Amino acid sequence: MATCNQLLLAVAAVGCAAAIAMPGAAAEAAPFQPIPNVDAPHIQELGQWAVREHVKQANDGLTFNKVFGGQFEVVAGLRYVFDIDAVGSDGVVGAYTAEVYVQDWTNTRLLVSFN
């Protein structure tokens, strides 16, 4: 299983190869790919962060359970779409989708959408 650092190195290599292959042109984003290991601690932490950010905005008492699926895309950073299992304040378990943008070198994290 790939670690988060291995995934980031592979993503960086793909981005650099795209930029080198297309001199003078802006590198296009790589297409979405499945997250190789959704159980990785970094992925679970990002999913938990997404639920916390959603609760700050919606104040709905949602509680994170786990990321059970998702994909990522290389942009000027990484864009994730997570499938999240969470529990509402009424105790009902539901599936949610969160889009998160991460740019580690600028310490940027944005919750783009949560449904």
N, C-alpha and C positions, 0 to 999 in steps of 0.2 A: 504494500500500500504506500502511496506517495505521501510524504509529509507536506505540510503547507509550504515550507521553504523550497522543497523540490518542485512543487506545483508552480510557485512564483518564478523560480529559475527557468522552468520550461516555458512559461508564459512570456517571460522577458526575452528568451531566445527566439520565440516565434515572432514577437513584435519587432525585434532587431532584424531578423531575416526578412520580414516584410518591408521594412524601411530600406534595407540595403538592396532588395530586389527591385524596388521601384524608385530609383533616384529622381529627385525633383518632384515627386508626387507624394501627397499625404498618404501615410499608411492607413489602410482601411481596417476596421475592427474585425477581429477573427469572429467567426460565427459562434453562437452559443454551443457549449459542450457540457455534457453531464459532469457533475462534481464527482471525482473518482471515489471519494470516501466521505460521505456525509456525516459519519460518526467521528471524524477528526475533531479534536477539541476546539480548534480555531473556528471551524464551521458551526459547531454547536454554540460557541460563544457569540458569534455574529448573529445567529438566529435569536438567541436570548436578548441580545442588545436591541435587535429590531422590534421585538415584542415590547421591551421596556420603553423604547422611543414612541411606539404606537400608543401605549398606555398614557404617556405624558401628554399626547395630543388629544386622545379620545376619552381618557379617564373612565375606561370601561371595565377595569379590574381584570383584564385578561392575564392569564398566567402561562408562561412558556412551559412546554413539555419537552419537545425535541424537534430538530430538523429531520425530516424523513425522506427528503428528496430535493433536487434542485439542479441548477445549471449555472454556468458562469460564462462571461464573455470578456475578452481582453479589449479594453478601451484605453484611455489615458489613466490607467489603473485597472481595477476589476469591477465588473458589474455582476452581481449575483441575483438570481431569482430563487428564493427558498420556498419549499413546501414545508409548512410548520404545523405541528400538532400543538394546540394550546387549549386551555380550559377557561371558559367564561366564568364570571362571578356567580352565575347560576349553577355552576358545576357541570355544564354541558361541554363535552369535548368537541372541538371543531378543527377543521383543516383551513389554514390560511396561506396566502401567498404574500411574501414580502420581497420587494426589490431593494437591494442595498448596493450603494456605490462605495468603493474603498480605494483610497490612494495612500498607501503606507508611507511613502517618502514625504508626504506633506501632512501626515496624521489626519487625513480627511476620512470621515465616515458620514454618509448621508442615507437616511431612509427615504427612498424615492416614492415608494407606494406600499400600502398594506391593505389587503382585501381578504 
